Amino acid sequence: MVAAAWLCEPLGGAPALYGTLYVLTCTATAIWVRPADLATAPIAAPIAFATGLLCSAGPTQTLTELALRAPWVFAGTLTACLVVLVRKGLDSLRQRLRRRGAAAAPRG
């Protein structure tokens, strides 16, 4: 998100571009994170958003920018939560099917 903020800086901040990059980053992070760390993806996303703003807007403007761009923060965080929930659900289903298959296998 720091790189995204630096990319958007010459374009006058480009809130829509920064927000879109944030949602894409949230999605990619939730897809690529290890299964053991699934819960951290939605938590780390808003921190990354604020860090990018801090690097581009400075400490005095960061709170204002966070307030103005709150819909993007919510959209990205919600996207990460949904991807994590789907991944966790699929992982649980795979484990259940694996256990069921192991229980049904003939022993000998």
LUMTI-54657 format. One record per residue (C-alpha): residue number from 1; residue in three letters; chain; x, y, z. Coordinates in pm, whole numbers. Example, Ala and Ser with C-alpha at 12.3 -4.5 7.8 and 13.67 -1.06 7.14 Angstrom:
REC num residuo cadena   east  north     up
REC   1     ala      A   1230   -450    780
REC   2     ser      A   1367   -106    714
END
This chain:
REC num residuo cadena   east  north     up
REC   1     met      A      0      0      0
REC   2     val      A    297    229     47
REC   3     ala      A    392    168   -317
REC   4     ala      A     31    233   -420
REC   5     ala      A     33    561   -228
REC   6     trp      A    356    668   -397
REC   7     leu      A    207    572   -734
REC   8     cys      A   -104    782   -668
REC   9     glu      A     86   1081   -527
REC  10     pro      A    181   1239   -865
REC  11     leu      A   -184   1206   -969
REC  12     gly      A   -298   1431   -683
REC  13     gly      A   -364   1146   -444
REC  14     ala      A   -617    980   -677
REC  15     pro      A   -852    850   -406
REC  16     ala      A  -1040    620   -644
REC  17     leu      A   -719    464   -776
REC  18     tyr      A   -577    421   -427
REC  19     gly      A   -905    268   -307
REC  20     thr      A   -922     31   -602
REC  21     leu      A   -563    -77   -544
REC  22     tyr      A   -649   -130   -178
REC  23     val      A   -942   -358   -258
REC  24     leu      A   -726   -556   -502
REC  25     thr      A   -449   -581   -242
REC  26     cys      A   -696   -702     20
REC  27     thr      A   -823   -968   -218
REC  28     ala      A   -473  -1083   -311
REC  29     thr      A   -364  -1091     52
REC  30     ala      A   -664  -1296    159
REC  31     ile      A   -602  -1541   -126
REC  32     trp      A   -228  -1582    -73
REC  33     val      A   -203  -1588    308
REC  34     arg      A   -121  -1921    472
REC  35     pro      A   -421  -2115    601
REC  36     ala      A   -289  -2084    956
REC  37     asp      A   -288  -1704    923
REC  38     leu      A   -630  -1653    768
REC  39     ala      A   -759  -1444   1057
REC  40     thr      A   -481  -1188   1015
REC  41     ala      A   -567  -1087    656
REC  42     pro      A   -872   -872    742
REC  43     ile      A   -689   -726   1042
REC  44     ala      A   -374   -628    855
REC  45     ala      A   -559   -469    563
REC  46     pro      A   -674   -143    732
REC  47     ile      A   -333   -107    893
REC  48     ala      A   -173   -124    549
REC  49     phe      A   -423    133    417
REC  50     ala      A   -335    376    696
REC  51     thr      A     38    315    651
REC  52     gly      A     14    403    283
REC  53     leu      A   -175    720    366
REC  54     leu      A     75    809    635
REC  55     cys      A    361    783    386
REC  56     ser      A    189    995    123
REC  57     ala      A    -30   1242    313
REC  58     gly      A    179   1290    624
REC  59     pro      A     72   1256    986
REC  60     thr      A   -155   1562    998
REC  61     gln      A   -361   1470    691
REC  62     thr      A   -380   1095    759
REC  63     leu      A   -679   1111    994
REC  64     thr      A   -872   1335    757
REC  65     glu      A   -791   1109    463
REC  66     leu      A   -896    802    664
REC  67     ala      A  -1230    965    737
REC  68     leu      A  -1283   1067    374
REC  69     arg      A  -1181    729    237
REC  70     ala      A  -1365    517    494
REC  71     pro      A  -1589    351    233
REC  72     trp      A  -1277    213     62
REC  73     val      A  -1144     84    394
REC  74     phe      A  -1473    -89    466
REC  75     ala      A  -1499   -231    112
REC  76     gly      A  -1148   -375    117
REC  77     thr      A  -1180   -515    466
REC  78     leu      A  -1516   -671    384
REC  79     thr      A  -1368   -822     68
REC  80     ala      A  -1083   -973    269
REC  81     cys      A  -1330  -1110    526
REC  82     leu      A  -1543  -1271    257
REC  83     val      A  -1244  -1434     85
REC  84     val      A  -1116  -1560    421
REC  85     leu      A  -1458  -1703    512
REC  86     val      A  -1485  -1883    178
REC  87     arg      A  -1132  -2021    211
REC  88     lys      A  -1196  -2136    567
REC  89     gly      A  -1525  -2296    466
REC  90     leu      A  -1364  -2481    176
REC  91     asp      A  -1079  -2595    400
REC  92     ser      A  -1326  -2729    658
REC  93     leu      A  -1523  -2906    386
REC  94     arg      A  -1204  -3065    249
REC  95     gln      A  -1108  -3188    596
REC  96     arg      A  -1454  -3329    657
REC  97     leu      A  -1454  -3512    323
REC  98     arg      A  -1104  -3645    390
REC  99     arg      A  -1213  -3778    731
REC 100     arg      A  -1527  -3931    583
REC 101     gly      A  -1320  -4096    307
REC 102     ala      A  -1070  -4232    558
REC 103     ala      A  -1349  -4372    776
REC 104     ala      A  -1519  -4540    479
REC 105     ala      A  -1196  -4693    345
REC 106     pro      A  -1166  -5068    410
REC 107     arg      A   -904  -5160    664
REC 108     gly      A   -696  -5457    616
END
